[in-house]
Amino acid sequence: MIKDAIFGGSASAAEPAESSAAPVAVSDVDVMGNLEGLATEKGRKLNWRTSIVDLMKLLDIDSSLSNRKDLAQELGYTGALDGSAEMNIWLHKAVMRGLAENGGTVPAEFLD
């Protein structure tokens, strides 16, 4: 859901429609530019650059602890699923790494 919200559509939207034309390559997506544009458009002051909760709120995704626990398990988090700062920081970085791995252009500061 996060990738779809930032990349501008569902995963199937990135797949070429059936035709005799050659497949269309997915180009890099400017993740930070898209997020900054969304923040400006919504006019909300959220700390989405470092907070997974605020990032999810910006994208209109449920940021409840239960949903973050599910996301953490999906992404392979092995620590306590207690909503701690450690879990939330790990989640934010994991999401940014995942976006980069799936065609997003993400500054290095968000990946380490």
Secondary structure, 3 states (H helix, E strand, C coil): CHHHHHHCCCHHHHCCCCCCCCCCCCCCEEHHHHHHHHHHHHCCCCCCCCCHHHHHHHCCCCCCHHHHHHHHHHHCCCCCCCCCHHHHHHHHHHHHHHHHHCCEECCHHHCC
